[in-house]
Amino acid sequence: MIWDNVIGRTIKHELNFWNSTATAMIREDTSNYGLGAPSISVEFHRRLATALTLSLEDPTRHRNVTFNLLNKQIAHLTDLSDSFLSTRETDLHIKRLLDYSHASYLELTPASCSS
């Protein structure tokens, strides 16, 4: 996130744009009349999602290992959020976010990960 801000400021400075120039214009594709400087954070998460998807669709043992590790991480995060909600005084915004994540919980099944 910090790198995205530094790159955006540098581009605005080098091209003599105002500070108030929309960052979306800088990150937009050149085919849509932008400068084509994509967000590093978005690109990083896109590549991670692609790798996870390919791993879950792999027909070998790799799929089972990835599936089990992902389920353990989800269970661990659920336990952490439960303990966080029950033991700490938190602000309402964080409680709402954690309650929303519980309400929108997606359960993975081996059938949903197979081709």
Protein Blocks (a to p, Z undefined) as FASTA:
>chain_A
ZZmmmmmmmmmmmnopafklcfklmmpcfklopnopacfklmmmmmmmmmmmmmmmpcbf
klmmmmmmmmmmmmmmmmmmmmmmmmpccdfklmmmmmmmmmmpccddfklmpZZ
